[in-house]
Amino acid sequence: MEKKLEFTDSAKNQINKITKSDEKKYFRITVQGGGCSGFKYNFSFDNKIEKDDVLFDKTVIDKQSLDIISGSVVDFKKEMIGETFSIKNPKASASCGCGLSFSV
């Protein structure tokens, strides 16, 4: 089964905007253990692709993280409290108030 991620137009536009410089070539999404619900999303930048990474245009994600969030929608939201990337993960059975922590 193919692993998929969907990106909203807002997320694509923001990723393209911030990856224009040589210092921020790729937008990286990882899933790490921790957070108040068991797992947490981490958003960062990278200049290289590792051997276990999957490339989605200018976004890279390691295969282990992709297994956990495959089928998700990546969005970028601008709200009064700030701007942030968010992931709507259909596999998440619970999440915390900040939206960055979840359990499966």
LOPARO-745088 format. One record per residue (C-alpha): residue number from 1; chain; x, y, z. Coordinates in pm, whole numbers, plus 50000, padded with zeros to 5 digits. Layout:
BEGIN
NUM,A,X,Y,Z
...
//
This chain:
BEGIN
1,A,50000,50000,50000
2,A,50135,50340,49901
3,A,50203,50584,50182
4,A,50038,50920,50119
5,A,50026,51266,50265
6,A,49803,51546,50144
7,A,49906,51911,50162
8,A,49661,52201,50160
9,A,49737,52494,49930
10,A,49819,52702,50237
11,A,50078,52445,50351
12,A,50230,52414,50002
13,A,50261,52792,49969
14,A,50427,52830,50310
15,A,50668,52539,50248
16,A,50767,52686,49910
17,A,50816,53027,50071
18,A,51045,52902,50348
19,A,51246,52656,50138
20,A,51362,52913,49884
21,A,51693,52972,50063
22,A,51989,52734,50046
23,A,51990,52705,50427
24,A,51636,52567,50429
25,A,51619,52335,50129
26,A,51362,52087,50268
27,A,51078,52103,50518
28,A,51106,51798,50747
29,A,50823,51631,50937
30,A,50905,51374,51206
31,A,50697,51193,51465
32,A,50867,51151,51801
33,A,50772,50974,52120
34,A,50663,51214,52392
35,A,50419,51495,52433
36,A,50115,51475,52656
37,A,49940,51214,52437
38,A,50222,50972,52348
39,A,50354,51105,52015
40,A,50433,51454,51894
41,A,50489,51615,51556
42,A,50816,51793,51494
43,A,50859,52042,51208
44,A,51210,52147,51106
45,A,51430,52220,50805
46,A,51705,52017,50644
47,A,51951,52044,50358
48,A,51982,51672,50289
49,A,51770,51365,50234
50,A,51858,51054,50436
51,A,51836,50701,50292
52,A,51513,50619,50481
53,A,51339,50946,50383
54,A,51043,50981,50150
55,A,51024,51304,49949
56,A,50696,51488,49887
57,A,50797,51781,49665
58,A,51000,51992,49915
59,A,50893,51799,50225
60,A,51086,51501,50362
61,A,50966,51249,50617
62,A,51135,50934,50742
63,A,50959,50604,50670
64,A,50887,50527,51035
65,A,50714,50864,51086
66,A,50528,50822,50758
67,A,50387,50488,50876
68,A,50226,50671,51168
69,A,50085,50969,50974
70,A,50014,50816,50632
71,A,49675,50939,50510
72,A,49705,51269,50699
73,A,49648,51623,50576
74,A,49921,51881,50640
75,A,49792,52237,50676
76,A,49931,52580,50762
77,A,49708,52804,50971
78,A,49729,53174,51043
79,A,49535,53263,51354
80,A,49532,53546,51603
81,A,49760,53349,51837
82,A,50016,53287,51563
83,A,50101,53082,51257
84,A,50161,52707,51265
85,A,50167,52389,51065
86,A,49912,52128,51170
87,A,49842,51768,51078
88,A,49498,51612,51064
89,A,49576,51247,51126
90,A,49289,51000,51076
91,A,49483,50740,51279
92,A,49501,50962,51589
93,A,49264,50836,51855
94,A,49327,51134,52084
95,A,49516,51462,52073
96,A,49599,51737,52317
97,A,49486,52098,52306
98,A,49798,52224,52130
99,A,49739,51990,51835
100,A,50102,51876,51822
101,A,50064,51574,52048
102,A,49853,51266,51975
103,A,49803,50895,52038
104,A,49717,50614,51796
//
